Amino acid sequence: RADGGRAFGLTCPLVTNADGTKFGKMEKGAVWLSADRTSPYEFYQFWIGTDDQSVVEYLKTFTFLSHDEIRDLETSVKEDPGKRLAQRALAESVTELVHGKEAAEKAERISRALFQGELAELKEDEIEQAFHGVPTHAMGEVESGLIDLLVAASVSSSKRQARQDISSGAIYLNGERCTDLEHMVRKADGLHGRYVVIRRGKSKYTLVQ
């Protein structure tokens, strides 16, 4: 303006979620680009959780996939949404863009191991990343009865509830279902000799160290 020349501005539409709320750092559940604030695995999981209504638009906005690739993924959303191919492509692409290929592959490996219950395949740093933010419990003894441990770690509300949880097959130790009421949990048997991952039901995790 001072020189009497022409100026140009660049704008882009506000990115919103399917419900119309803005997509921003101040919103609940938002993620950060810094791995110190949001781990690559948490970042990956954020994009995996994208709903079907938004995923194609996010692929267009946040990735460098070709028009043909996005069109094929859009077709998969319509014809077989259960496979979540579009969400996986989105998560892999954006995580690699922000954190690099190695971090993206590690995040995908963690996600697959948790889904398939193959926790023994995870490296020590991957376990820490996967269960960052979940409830933790320090097991003081070298070993503990499973019932006592479930109560101490607040996995079950009482010994009676713990027995019911075990008997019904709701308790998993390091990815393996345990229905033995007399089972002893030993630190030495943990993943990398220090971690015991308890899962109650489908998604309630507790990390015992």
C-alpha positions as CSV (number, residue, x, y, z in Angstrom):
1,R,0.0,0.0,0.0
2,A,2.8,2.4,0.9
3,D,4.4,1.9,-2.5
4,G,1.2,1.9,-4.4
5,G,1.7,-1.7,-5.5
6,R,-0.6,-4.6,-5.6
7,A,-0.8,-7.1,-2.6
8,F,-2.3,-10.5,-2.6
9,G,-3.7,-12.5,0.3
10,L,-3.9,-16.3,0.7
11,T,-6.8,-17.7,2.7
12,C,-8.1,-21.2,3.4
13,P,-11.4,-22.5,4.8
14,L,-11.7,-23.2,8.5
15,V,-11.2,-26.9,9.1
16,T,-14.1,-28.3,11.1
17,N,-15.1,-31.7,12.5
18,A,-18.2,-33.5,11.3
19,D,-20.4,-31.8,13.9
20,G,-19.2,-28.3,12.6
21,T,-16.9,-27.5,15.6
22,K,-13.6,-26.0,14.7
23,F,-10.5,-28.1,14.4
24,G,-8.0,-26.4,16.7
25,K,-5.6,-26.7,19.6
26,M,-8.0,-25.3,22.1
27,E,-10.6,-28.0,21.4
28,K,-11.1,-31.0,23.7
29,G,-8.9,-33.9,22.5
30,A,-6.7,-31.8,20.3
31,V,-3.2,-33.0,19.5
32,W,0.1,-31.2,19.3
33,L,2.8,-31.5,16.6
34,S,5.6,-31.8,19.3
35,A,6.3,-35.3,20.3
36,D,6.9,-34.0,23.9
37,R,3.2,-32.9,24.0
38,T,1.6,-35.7,22.0
39,S,3.6,-38.9,21.3
40,P,3.7,-40.2,17.7
41,Y,1.5,-43.1,18.8
42,E,-1.1,-40.8,20.3
43,F,-0.9,-38.7,17.2
44,Y,-1.4,-41.7,15.0
45,Q,-4.4,-42.8,17.1
46,F,-6.0,-39.4,16.8
47,W,-6.1,-39.7,13.0
48,I,-7.2,-43.3,13.1
49,G,-10.2,-42.2,15.1
50,T,-11.4,-39.9,12.3
51,D,-15.1,-40.5,11.5
52,D,-16.2,-41.6,8.0
53,Q,-17.9,-38.2,7.3
54,S,-14.6,-36.3,7.7
55,V,-11.9,-38.6,6.6
56,V,-12.0,-37.9,2.9
57,E,-11.8,-34.1,3.4
58,Y,-8.9,-34.6,5.8
59,L,-7.1,-36.7,3.2
60,K,-7.4,-33.8,0.8
61,T,-6.4,-31.2,3.3
62,F,-3.6,-32.9,5.3
63,T,-1.9,-35.3,2.9
64,F,-0.1,-35.3,-0.4
65,L,-1.9,-38.4,-1.7
66,S,-2.9,-38.2,-5.4
67,H,-6.4,-37.6,-6.5
68,D,-6.7,-41.2,-7.7
69,E,-5.5,-42.6,-4.3
70,I,-8.0,-40.4,-2.4
71,R,-10.8,-41.4,-4.8
72,D,-10.1,-45.1,-4.2
73,L,-10.1,-44.5,-0.5
74,E,-13.4,-42.6,-0.7
75,T,-14.8,-45.6,-2.5
76,S,-13.6,-47.9,0.3
77,V,-15.3,-45.7,2.9
78,K,-18.6,-46.1,1.0
79,E,-18.4,-49.8,0.2
80,D,-16.5,-51.3,3.2
81,P,-16.1,-48.7,6.0
82,G,-15.3,-51.4,8.5
83,K,-11.8,-51.9,7.1
84,R,-11.1,-48.2,7.8
85,L,-8.5,-48.1,5.0
86,A,-9.0,-44.3,4.6
87,Q,-8.3,-43.7,8.3
88,R,-5.2,-45.8,8.2
89,A,-3.9,-44.0,5.1
90,L,-4.6,-40.7,6.8
91,A,-2.9,-41.7,10.1
92,E,0.2,-43.1,8.3
93,S,0.6,-40.2,5.9
94,V,0.2,-37.4,8.5
95,T,2.3,-39.1,11.2
96,E,5.1,-39.7,8.7
97,L,4.8,-36.1,7.5
98,V,5.1,-34.7,11.1
99,H,7.3,-37.3,12.9
100,G,9.1,-39.1,10.1
101,K,8.8,-42.6,8.5
102,E,10.4,-44.5,11.4
103,A,8.0,-43.0,14.0
104,A,5.0,-43.7,11.7
105,E,6.0,-47.3,11.3
106,K,6.5,-47.7,15.0
107,A,3.1,-46.1,15.8
108,E,1.5,-48.5,13.3
109,R,3.3,-51.5,14.9
110,I,2.1,-50.5,18.4
111,S,-1.5,-50.1,17.1
112,R,-1.4,-53.5,15.5
113,A,0.1,-55.2,18.5
114,L,-2.5,-53.8,20.8
115,F,-5.3,-54.8,18.5
116,Q,-4.0,-58.3,18.1
117,G,-3.0,-58.7,21.7
118,E,0.7,-59.4,20.7
119,L,2.3,-57.2,23.4
120,A,5.4,-59.3,23.6
121,E,6.3,-58.0,20.2
122,L,6.7,-54.5,21.5
123,K,10.1,-52.9,22.5
124,E,10.4,-51.3,25.8
125,D,10.1,-47.7,24.5
126,E,7.1,-48.8,22.5
127,I,5.4,-50.1,25.6
128,E,6.0,-46.8,27.4
129,Q,4.7,-44.9,24.4
130,A,1.6,-47.1,24.0
131,F,0.6,-46.8,27.6
132,H,1.5,-43.2,28.3
133,G,-1.3,-41.7,30.3
134,V,-3.0,-44.9,31.4
135,P,-3.3,-45.7,35.1
136,T,-0.2,-47.2,36.6
137,H,0.6,-49.2,39.7
138,A,3.9,-50.0,41.4
139,M,4.0,-53.6,42.5
140,G,6.1,-53.6,45.7
141,E,6.4,-57.3,46.0
142,V,8.3,-59.7,43.7
143,E,5.1,-61.5,43.1
144,S,1.4,-61.1,44.0
145,G,-1.8,-63.0,43.7
146,L,-3.8,-61.8,40.7
147,I,-6.9,-61.1,42.8
148,D,-5.0,-58.9,45.3
149,L,-3.2,-57.2,42.4
150,L,-6.4,-56.3,40.6
151,V,-7.8,-54.7,43.8
152,A,-4.5,-52.9,44.6
153,A,-4.2,-51.5,41.1
154,S,-7.9,-50.4,41.1
155,V,-8.7,-52.6,38.2
156,S,-11.4,-54.2,40.2
157,S,-13.3,-52.5,43.0
158,S,-13.2,-55.5,45.4
159,K,-11.9,-59.0,45.7
160,R,-15.4,-60.3,44.9
161,Q,-15.5,-58.2,41.7
162,A,-11.9,-59.4,40.9
163,R,-13.0,-63.0,41.1
164,Q,-16.0,-62.3,38.9
165,D,-13.8,-60.5,36.4
166,I,-11.3,-63.3,36.2
167,S,-13.9,-66.1,36.0
168,S,-15.8,-64.3,33.3
169,G,-12.7,-64.0,31.1
170,A,-12.5,-60.2,31.3
171,I,-8.9,-60.1,32.5
172,Y,-5.9,-60.2,30.2
173,L,-2.2,-60.1,31.3
174,N,0.2,-58.9,28.6
175,G,-2.4,-59.8,26.0
176,E,-3.2,-63.2,27.3
177,R,-6.6,-64.0,28.9
178,C,-6.3,-65.3,32.4
179,T,-9.1,-67.2,34.1
180,D,-7.0,-68.8,36.9
181,L,-8.2,-67.4,40.3
182,E,-5.0,-68.7,41.9
183,H,-2.6,-67.1,39.3
184,M,0.5,-65.5,40.7
185,V,1.8,-62.4,38.9
186,R,5.6,-62.2,39.0
187,K,7.7,-59.2,38.1
188,A,10.2,-61.4,36.4
189,D,7.6,-62.7,34.0
190,G,6.7,-59.2,32.9
191,L,7.5,-57.7,29.5
192,H,11.2,-56.9,29.4
193,G,11.3,-58.1,33.0
194,R,9.4,-55.1,34.3
195,Y,6.0,-54.4,32.7
196,V,2.7,-56.2,33.3
197,V,-0.1,-54.9,31.2
198,I,-3.5,-55.6,32.7
199,R,-6.5,-55.2,30.4
200,R,-10.1,-55.5,31.8
201,G,-12.7,-55.9,29.1
202,K,-12.0,-54.4,25.7
203,S,-10.1,-51.2,26.5
204,K,-9.4,-50.6,30.2
205,Y,-5.7,-50.8,30.6
206,T,-3.5,-50.6,33.7
207,L,0.3,-50.7,33.5
208,V,2.0,-52.5,36.5
209,Q,5.7,-51.9,37.1
